[in-house]
Amino acid sequence: MASIRPFKALRPQPQLAKQVASRPYDVLNSAEAKTEAQGNPNSFLHITKSEIDLPETTDVHDVSVYEQAKKNLAAFIQRDILFREAKECYYIYQLIMNGRAQTGLVCVSSVDDYEKGLIKKHEFTRPEKEQDRINHIKISGAQTGNVFLAYRNHTAVDTLIGKWKETKSPVYDFLAEDGIQHTIWIVNTDKTISEITHLFETEIPCTYIADGHHRAASAAKVRTALGAAATESADYFLTTLFPSNQLYIMDYNRVVKDLNGHTPKNFIKELGKHFAVELVSSGAFSPGSLHSFGMYLDKNWYRLTAKEGSYTKDPIGVLDVTILSNHILDKILGIKDQRTDKRIDFVGGIRGLGELEKRVDSGEMAVAFSLYPVTIDQLFDIADSGNVMPPKSTWFEPKLRDGLLTHLIYD
């Protein structure tokens, strides 16, 4: 069963919450983060993307970046921008995007559960991204990035959280510049805290990582690295748990630097072995169903439809990301390991198909592929089977903001 507990969050003063809250560290590059934090000394990006306060020539993985994050975090606490909760609490976090609401429970989840497989995974991690988070957590002493967990929705949990929202006032409630409403309630009565803990440990058999595989893996490896020096807080990591019926998964697209020696004409010919290839006469092509793909090449969009026999019906084989990996990325483009190959990059659906066009038209990339989103049931089926998807298969929106609730691992 799921082992969760309340925690003493490090959080901003209510009047500063909107200034502090920042988009997740992994959806922004350094230049974007610097622009976004410009003129806002209270932005949490000074902690999660602390290279913005160092010379531009600084390697983002240099130890000075993590030391700067530690320094900036201490300064935020000293300036009373952030303060530590007096008692261990749960937190309810509601996001509203385009009129659609989803509500999660912010808590800390057990590293032991992660290592035992009670927190189920569906992706392998990329070594360099994992090491980045290990360094950030270990040196700063803080888990600043939230791991987004899902669970099969449960009526009693829904009722308990819904009642708290209806009868209590939120501590934070603001509209971010991207139009997403962020509202947080503190659950601080012993009775309700106990009820929530009991429900999860008796009614929720497991949870699933929806977003944050690197953050979860890094938290576990930090505890191992600390050894005897690990505090009780390091036995847990920052998570927000969402019921499955409230989640929205977007497409997660791919861009590739070159055609592996193929000319565009020859590349399209090779595609024809496993796909029906159709030139799209106008506009970008966003797939509307499984086994249909968009491809942007030489300023043209194509529709690719997987032929019968190019996929299987098992949980992994039926996925569009698997079809793309097997028959295009691997066989034609020679990309064997998407976790480590520098020729491929991943573009979240929130950036739109225009971002794919931009990166190809600039000459940075040679070809782009748009995919139909993975469903939450597919994610559960794969995790339950013990299999993993190709990397970067799911993109969840809306995103939780960094900085509103932080978990410290050093007491």
Secondary structure as GFF3:
##gff-version 3
##sequence-region A 1 411
A	DSSP	beta_strand	4	5	.	.	.	ID=ss1
A	DSSP	beta_strand	10	12	.	.	.	ID=ss2
A	DSSP	three_ten_helix	14	16	.	.	.	ID=ss3
A	DSSP	alpha_helix	17	20	.	.	.	ID=ss4
A	DSSP	three_ten_helix	25	27	.	.	.	ID=ss5
A	DSSP	alpha_helix	30	37	.	.	.	ID=ss6
A	DSSP	alpha_helix	45	48	.	.	.	ID=ss7
A	DSSP	three_ten_helix	50	53	.	.	.	ID=ss8
A	DSSP	alpha_helix	63	78	.	.	.	ID=ss9
A	DSSP	beta_strand	82	84	.	.	.	ID=ss10
A	DSSP	beta_strand	90	97	.	.	.	ID=ss11
A	DSSP	beta_strand	100	110	.	.	.	ID=ss12
A	DSSP	alpha_helix	111	116	.	.	.	ID=ss13
A	DSSP	beta_strand	119	120	.	.	.	ID=ss14
A	DSSP	alpha_helix	127	140	.	.	.	ID=ss15
A	DSSP	beta_strand	142	143	.	.	.	ID=ss16
A	DSSP	beta_strand	147	151	.	.	.	ID=ss17
A	DSSP	alpha_helix	155	167	.	.	.	ID=ss18
A	DSSP	beta_strand	172	175	.	.	.	ID=ss19
A	DSSP	beta_strand	181	187	.	.	.	ID=ss20
A	DSSP	alpha_helix	190	203	.	.	.	ID=ss21
A	DSSP	beta_strand	207	211	.	.	.	ID=ss22
A	DSSP	alpha_helix	213	226	.	.	.	ID=ss23
A	DSSP	three_ten_helix	227	229	.	.	.	ID=ss24
A	DSSP	three_ten_helix	232	235	.	.	.	ID=ss25
A	DSSP	beta_strand	236	243	.	.	.	ID=ss26
A	DSSP	three_ten_helix	244	246	.	.	.	ID=ss27
A	DSSP	beta_strand	249	250	.	.	.	ID=ss28
A	DSSP	beta_strand	252	256	.	.	.	ID=ss29
A	DSSP	alpha_helix	264	271	.	.	.	ID=ss30
A	DSSP	beta_strand	275	279	.	.	.	ID=ss31
A	DSSP	beta_strand	292	297	.	.	.	ID=ss32
A	DSSP	beta_strand	300	306	.	.	.	ID=ss33
A	DSSP	alpha_helix	320	324	.	.	.	ID=ss34
A	DSSP	pi_helix	325	330	.	.	.	ID=ss35
A	DSSP	beta_strand	344	348	.	.	.	ID=ss36
A	DSSP	three_ten_helix	349	351	.	.	.	ID=ss37
A	DSSP	alpha_helix	353	361	.	.	.	ID=ss38
A	DSSP	beta_strand	367	370	.	.	.	ID=ss39
A	DSSP	alpha_helix	376	385	.	.	.	ID=ss40
A	DSSP	beta_strand	395	396	.	.	.	ID=ss41
A	DSSP	beta_strand	407	408	.	.	.	ID=ss42
###
